[in-house]
Structures are given as structure tokens and as C-alpha cells.
Amino acid sequence: MSLFNDTKLAFADKSTQQLEKAKWMFTMIQYPAVTNAGIKALNFTVQNNFPFVENLVRNTLFEQFCGGVTREQSMQVVKKMFKHHIGSIFDYAIEGKEDEATFDHTFQETKENIKFAEGNPAIPFVVFKPTGFGRLDLYAQVQSGNELTSSEKAEWEKVVGRYEETCRFAYEKNVILMVDAEETWIQTAVDNLVNRMMAKYNQEKPIVWNTIQMYRTGRIEYLKEDLERARENHYFLGYKFVRGAYMEKERLRAQEMRYPDPIQPSKQAADDNYNAAIGFVMEHLDRISAFFGTHNERSTKLIMDKMREKGLENDSRKIYFGQLYGMSDNITYTLGEQKYNTCKYLPYGPVKDVVPYLTRRAQENTSVAGQTGRELALLKKEIERRRNLR
Ligand SMILES: Cc1cc2nc3c(=O)[nH]c(=O)nc-3n(C[C@H](O)[C@H](O)[C@H](O)COP(=O)(O)OP(=O)(O)OC[C@H]3O[C@@H](n4cnc5c(N)ncnc54)[C@H](O)[C@@H]3O)c2cc1C
């Protein structure tokens, strides 16, 4: 039996009805044609206020992948998971809105999340997405090095101000703040900003953490440079390591704009690169702390093995694991039971506004070979196990 096959443990918090619903949903998601047609219909009907559809989404995708509409509502889930030694990371999951009012609101939400997390071991991290604080095209413009117009300069100052204030607040409250990673054509602008924050706020310990996508080429070299800079300037590094979520988009843009593909040539190469990052962290634990955001069982096992080799306790504050709420409970709950530091990203927000997040999850489960099959097999196994108990 694989280490992560205990479905009784994995679904301890789920009713049989919830499992049946999840099984139905993952079965639907499996078919790209169904998913794509569903997404089109969903975006249209939800944005045009069809309450029936909103209710349907609330009872299916939303219930599976989100904690609730508000942070307070999501606390029920937080408490349940913490009983299994699983932390929660609130993720204000509004995507695709690009006006200043939404950026300000996301910034305030992030600060509220920091207040909520202060001194609360059930919420070990707070996170935000770069495009939650500013426009994608603005980051791209900054990264390109082109001269900004005066209104763009003012807009960028606001973005920088939001980073500054959020990081300072996290530092004052002693809460770890993690910044997500997005498209390569904005990531250098993000990295530069986050590096500045790390140099400022990580002098005693890693408070500000960046995200590194290991499906990219050249990221080990980047890590080496970061480490050198951190040693020279005496600060600590915190990183979330992921494979990366924008592969199709990245490849398409590189092809269209005729620049070298920034993504590793194959899944195997991306896996090797991810595992190289695990090795890199383990060799530099004096300066680096890491959060491995992955649903990959082999990588997870490798991290556990390396921790043992290095003599780290399972709950060493140097290493965290993370999965998304609604996915890979078999990994999260197994890690939790063995007292590893493990967390779930717990998205929340108004149903209508989190639809882009939900459709991304649906698409990911269609495109990530094997993931849906794995979820379905586990769900079926647990439903069967419960049926046999009757
Ligand atoms: C807690 C958490 C936080 C996350 N935060 C972020 C974030 O900030 N930014 C972000 O971009 N993503 C983020 N992700 C998503 C992540 O990048 C992956 O898309 C997702 O987790 C699937 O990868 P995996 O390691 O779980 O497993 P696997 O299923 O083993 O790997 C699938 C991944 O492998 C890569 N891949 C697949 N095929 C190929 C190929 N042919 N060539 C090259 N690479 C390939 C892709 O990255 C794909 O997503 C996060 C995930 C988690 C669990």
C-alpha cells in the first residue's frame, strides 16, 4: 500500500454525501469538452446574475474548493483541519479584476488576514497574488524596462506601497507572508520587489517569502544568486516551491512572440528540476526555509526522506508542505497525522467573484494528467469502504 493511500484518514472530515458529490464532479471535470463548455456557460450565467446557476456552483465547485464566502465562515473548515495538525492559508481568491478599488480591497483583505493569523498556529501563513495588488500589464511594462508614463509611475508607486505596507504589517505582527508566482513576463518585476522586502524584513528570520516555479528553466541558477545576495546582506530566505501553473500560456506566448520557451522541455525535466530544488534547500538550511506546494506524491516522499537524512524533526519550522483545499487530501492528512507542518490553501470570497479561480481548478484537473484519475480512485475507494461497513 502506498504511503498516501489511507482514504479513511484522507476523508475523515467529509460526509459520504460530500464524497458522492465530489466523485460526480471529478467525473465531469475529466472530460475537456464538458469542462470547456461548462466554463463558458458558467462565466456567462454567473456574471449575468442567474441565481439558479450561482446556487449550483455554490453546492458543487465552490463547496469542494473553497472554505466559504468570508474568512469568518471559513473558520469552521480551519478548525476541523487543525484537529488533524493541518494549517490553513486564507486565499482571497478574486481573480481577473483590474481596477484600483479591487486592488485596495485585496490589500485590506490581506492585512485583515494578517491580523487574523497573528499568534494563531492554525493559520501559519498569509498569502497574496501579485496581480491582486496591481495590473498584469503594468508589471509587464515595469519588467520590460520601458519608460513609464506619469500616470503609470503613480500607479506603480501605489503597487509598491501596497507591498511595503503589507510586508511591514506582517513583520510587526510576526506573521509569515508569502507572495504567489505568476507569468514569467511579470515575474522578474515581482522578484525584484519581493527581494527588496526580504532584505528589509528578513534580517532576523524569514517573514517575507517568494515563490519559485521549478517548471521554468534557469531557476536553480536564480536560487544560487539569491542565496549569495542574502549571505552578503545578512538576511534569511523563505520560498514556496511549486512546479508552475501557466505552462500552456507560457509556451503559446513564447511561440507567438518568438523568444525561447521559458518552460522545461518535458514533465520529466520539470520533475527533475523540482527535485533539484529540494536538494538545494536541504544543503542550505542555515539560510533557507521552504514550503513545498505540491500534489506530487514522489516529490513529497523525497522531501520526507531528505528531512530524515538531515536529522530534521517532522515538525521542523524549516520545512512546510502545502496542497490546495479540495485536492490531494490523501497527502495532506497523511502528513498531518505524522506531524509534518502541512497546510491547505483555503480560498474564500463571494461565489460570483471566485468563478475564475474555480474554473482554473477545473481546467487544471482536466489538463494535469493523472490528477483527476487519482482523486476519483481515492473517492471511489472510500465510498466503497464506507458501504461495506453498513
Ligand atoms: C499550495 C500550493 C500553492 C501554489 N501556488 C502557486 C503559485 O504561486 N504559482 C503557480 O504558478 N502555481 C502555484 N501552484 C500550482 C502548481 O504550480 C502546480 O500547477 C500544481 O500544484 C501541479 O503540480 P504538482 O507539483 O502538484 O504535481 P504534478 O501533477 O506532478 O505536476 C504537474 C505540473 O508539472 C508541470 N508539467 C506538466 N507537464 C509538463 C511538461 N510537458 N513540461 C514541463 N512541465 C510540465 C506543470 O507545472 C504542471 O502543473 C500551487 C500549488 C499548491 C499546491
The ligand as a Tripos MOL2 file, in Angstrom:
@<TRIPOS>MOLECULE
LIG
   53    58     1     0     0
SMALL
NO_CHARGES

@<TRIPOS>ATOM
      1 C1         -0.1850   25.1310   -2.0400 C.3       1 LIG1
      2 C2          0.0310   25.4360   -3.4900 C.ar      1 LIG1
      3 C3          0.3580   26.7230   -3.8890 C.ar      1 LIG1
      4 C4          0.5600   27.0120   -5.2520 C.ar      1 LIG1
      5 N1          0.9620   28.2710   -5.6240 N.ar      1 LIG1
      6 C5          1.2860   28.5040   -6.9210 C.ar      1 LIG1
      7 C6          1.8400   29.7550   -7.3370 C.ar      1 LIG1
      8 O1          2.0240   30.6640   -6.5350 O.2       1 LIG1
      9 N2          2.1580   29.9210   -8.6500 N.ar      1 LIG1
     10 C7          1.9910   28.9090   -9.5820 C.ar      1 LIG1
     11 O2          2.3390   29.0960  -10.7520 O.2       1 LIG1
     12 N3          1.4510   27.7370   -9.2150 N.ar      1 LIG1
     13 C8          1.1010   27.5080   -7.9230 C.ar      1 LIG1
     14 N4          0.5910   26.2800   -7.5680 N.ar      1 LIG1
     15 C9          0.2400   25.2770   -8.6230 C.3       1 LIG1
     16 C10         1.4520   24.4600   -9.0300 C.3       1 LIG1
     17 O3          2.3610   25.2770   -9.7190 O.3       1 LIG1
     18 C11         1.1100   23.2810   -9.9450 C.3       1 LIG1
     19 O4          0.4600   23.7280  -11.0960 O.3       1 LIG1
     20 C12         0.2570   22.2070   -9.3480 C.3       1 LIG1
     21 O5          0.4820   22.0810   -7.9800 O.3       1 LIG1
     22 C13         0.5210   20.8750  -10.0350 C.3       1 LIG1
     23 O6          1.8740   20.4640   -9.8200 O.3       1 LIG1
     24 P1          2.2800   19.3530   -8.7540 P.3       1 LIG1
     25 O7          3.6530   19.5870   -8.2540 O.co2     1 LIG1
     26 O8          1.2430   19.3630   -7.7140 O.co2     1 LIG1
     27 O9          2.1850   17.9480   -9.4360 O.3       1 LIG1
     28 P2          2.2640   17.1730  -10.7820 P.3       1 LIG1
     29 O10         0.8770   16.7600  -11.0890 O.co2     1 LIG1
     30 O11         3.2910   16.1370  -10.6510 O.co2     1 LIG1
     31 O12         2.7810   18.1750  -11.9040 O.3       1 LIG1
     32 C14         2.0070   18.8500  -12.8050 C.3       1 LIG1
     33 C15         2.8220   20.0590  -13.2040 C.3       1 LIG1
     34 O13         4.0080   19.6430  -13.8980 O.3       1 LIG1
     35 C16         4.3480   20.6170  -14.8680 C.3       1 LIG1
     36 N5          4.3050   19.9770  -16.1980 N.ar      1 LIG1
     37 C17         3.3530   19.1280  -16.6670 C.ar      1 LIG1
     38 N6          3.6240   18.7500  -17.9150 N.ar      1 LIG1
     39 C18         4.7820   19.3670  -18.2660 C.ar      1 LIG1
     40 C19         5.5610   19.3890  -19.4530 C.ar      1 LIG1
     41 N7          5.2150   18.6830  -20.5350 N.pl3     1 LIG1
     42 N8          6.6770   20.1490  -19.4710 N.ar      1 LIG1
     43 C20         7.0480   20.8780  -18.3870 C.ar      1 LIG1
     44 N9          6.3390   20.8930  -17.2310 N.ar      1 LIG1
     45 C21         5.2250   20.1570  -17.1700 C.ar      1 LIG1
     46 C22         3.3150   21.7340  -14.7590 C.3       1 LIG1
     47 O14         3.8490   22.6890  -13.8740 O.3       1 LIG1
     48 C23         2.1230   21.0290  -14.1480 C.3       1 LIG1
     49 O15         1.2770   21.9200  -13.4470 O.3       1 LIG1
     50 C24         0.3950   25.9890   -6.2160 C.ar      1 LIG1
     51 C25         0.0630   24.6950   -5.8060 C.ar      1 LIG1
     52 C26        -0.1170   24.4180   -4.4680 C.ar      1 LIG1
     53 C27        -0.4530   23.0070   -4.0790 C.3       1 LIG1
@<TRIPOS>BOND
     1     1     2 1
     2     2     3 ar
     3     2    52 ar
     4     3     4 ar
     5     4     5 ar
     6     4    50 ar
     7     5     6 ar
     8     6     7 ar
     9     6    13 1
    10     7     8 2
    11     7     9 ar
    12     9    10 ar
    13    10    11 2
    14    10    12 ar
    15    12    13 ar
    16    13    14 ar
    17    14    15 1
    18    14    50 ar
    19    15    16 1
    20    16    17 1
    21    16    18 1
    22    18    19 1
    23    18    20 1
    24    20    21 1
    25    20    22 1
    26    22    23 1
    27    23    24 1
    28    24    25 2
    29    24    26 1
    30    24    27 1
    31    27    28 1
    32    28    29 2
    33    28    30 1
    34    28    31 1
    35    31    32 1
    36    32    33 1
    37    33    34 1
    38    33    48 1
    39    34    35 1
    40    35    36 1
    41    35    46 1
    42    36    37 ar
    43    36    45 ar
    44    37    38 ar
    45    38    39 ar
    46    39    40 ar
    47    39    45 ar
    48    40    41 1
    49    40    42 ar
    50    42    43 ar
    51    43    44 ar
    52    44    45 ar
    53    46    47 1
    54    46    48 1
    55    48    49 1
    56    50    51 ar
    57    51    52 ar
    58    52    53 1
@<TRIPOS>SUBSTRUCTURE
     1 LIG1         1 GROUP 0 **** ****
